Amino acid sequence: MEYKQNISWYKNDYFYKSLIKKESLHYNFYFLKNSLAEKDINNIIKLKEKHYKEILSWLGLKNNRKIDYYIYSSLKEKSSLMGDNSPGNAIWEKLNTSNVPQKFEIHCVYNKSCKFIGEHEDTHLLSLPWGLSIYLFCEGLSQYMENNFMGEDLDSVAKKLLKNGNLYPLRYLCNNKNWKDVKPIIIYPQAGSFAKFLIKKYGKNNFKRLYQNTSRKNTITSNLLEIKTIYRKDIKQLEKEWINSLKTTTKV
């Protein structure tokens, strides 16, 4: 089965930019001369190699392909050169039946106010051998590996969202089409906190099975059935458990 990445906005103008290249053991870093990334590149390399090792260790996977890591000084620059104005993207374009991506790239913003070089995008790439789950679990896993949202504990952010009545129903989030209408500042900590709950309460192996058996190629009904089969509880029951865990472990 072939999976295509939905990146209609993507462009590769960065190919034609005079970028400095710096190689490390598992990355090829690209950045502009006189940028903050150039100044901090040795520290960036040290951090990213640490992330790489930790992510693969947790996933129980190996990877023999370097990640091409593009660093931009601003959202405007990133948008101009690769087409998206979010602080980070993982680009793989297409997977064939052996889960081999055509591209293996990360694009991120790095400046004094936004250093978007956490584990999130690396997890998207390095977890590809597991397949492509629905957004709820793809983003949940990546946010879990980062273990924070904008420097704040995932559960603490989710607790605040719960208190303010801002959480989305998880059944709603099981439909990828609904993600075009969600707010990033809600959805990433929510998905990360829920993934954290599932992993802590029911174990990594069950989450891996969940990730591998739910798919954006399946029907919503099929994915919901997989969730119930694996956990012996439906998504609403799991949601209730997660909400209760937020209430009992932190003050709401």
Secondary structure, DSSP 8 states (H G I E B T S, - for coil): --EE---TT---GGGGS--EEEE-SSEEEEE-TTSHHHHHHHHHHHHHHHHHHHHHHHHT----S-EEEEEESSHHHHHHHHS--SSEEEE--EE-TT--BS--EEEEEBSSS-B--SSHHHHHHHTGGG----HHHHHHHHHHHHT-BTTB-HHHHHHHHHHTT----HHHHTSGGGGGGS-HHHHHHHHHHHHHHHHHHH-HHHHHHHHHH--TTS-HHHHHHHHHHHHSS-HHHHHHHHHHHHHHHS--
